Amino acid sequence: MVKTRQGVGAFVVGATRAKPFAPDTGPDDSLAEALTMLELRAGLESEAAALAAQRRTSDNLAALDTSLRLFREALE
C-alpha cells in the first residue's frame, strides 16, 4: 500500500514479501484441472515472452547470443 502526505511525498507502507505462485494440486486432480493449468501457463508465459522481446536491450541480445554460443559449443 502507498500512503501520501501532502508536501512530503508518497511512501510504501505495510509491505509484505510476495509469496510465489503455488497452485493447490494433489493426487486427486482431474485431467480437466491439469488442462486448465496448462492453458493458464500458456497464456501467461507467451505474454511474458512478448513483453520481454519488446523491452529487450542490446545488452540482453548480447547475453542471449553468448548463451546460445556456449550451448552449441557444449553440444559439440
C-alpha positions in Angstrom: 0.0 0.0 0.0 1.1 3.6 -0.7 0.4 6.4 1.7 0.8 10.0 0.6 1.4 13.0 2.7 0.9 16.5 1.2 4.1 18.4 0.9 6.2 15.3 2.0 5.7 12.6 -0.6 4.5 9.1 -1.1 5.6 6.1 1.0 5.2 2.4 0.8 3.6 1.1 4.0 2.7 -2.3 5.2 4.8 -4.0 2.6 4.9 -7.8 2.8 7.0 -10.2 0.9 5.2 -11.7 -2.0 4.6 -15.4 -2.0 5.5 -17.4 -5.1 2.6 -18.8 -7.1 1.9 -22.3 -6.0 -1.2 -23.9 -7.3 -3.0 -26.3 -4.9 -2.6 -29.6 -6.6 -2.9 -33.2 -5.3 -3.2 -36.8 -6.5 -7.0 -36.4 -7.0 -6.7 -33.6 -9.5 -8.6 -34.3 -12.8 -7.4 -34.1 -16.3 -9.6 -31.1 -16.8 -7.9 -29.3 -14.0 -4.5 -30.1 -15.4 -5.5 -28.8 -18.8 -6.8 -25.6 -17.3 -3.5 -25.1 -15.6 -1.6 -25.7 -18.9 -3.9 -23.2 -20.6 -3.2 -20.6 -17.9 0.6 -21.2 -18.2 0.5 -20.9 -22.0 -1.3 -17.6 -21.8 0.9 -16.1 -19.1 4.2 -17.4 -20.5 3.5 -16.3 -24.0 2.6 -12.8 -22.9 5.7 -12.6 -20.7 7.8 -13.6 -23.6 6.2 -11.0 -25.9 6.8 -8.3 -23.3 10.4 -9.4 -22.8 11.0 -9.2 -26.5 9.5 -5.8 -26.8 11.6 -4.5 -23.9 14.9 -6.1 -24.6 18.1 -4.1 -24.9 21.2 -4.6 -26.9 22.9 -6.0 -23.8 20.1 -8.5 -23.4 20.7 -9.7 -27.0 24.4 -9.9 -26.5 23.8 -12.1 -23.4 21.5 -14.4 -25.4 24.0 -14.7 -28.2 26.7 -15.7 -25.7 24.4 -18.2 -24.1 23.5 -19.7 -27.4 27.1 -19.9 -28.5 28.1 -21.7 -25.2 25.2 -24.1 -25.5 26.2 -25.0 -29.1 29.8 -25.5 -28.0 28.7 -27.8 -25.2 26.9 -30.0 -27.7 29.9 -30.5 -29.9 
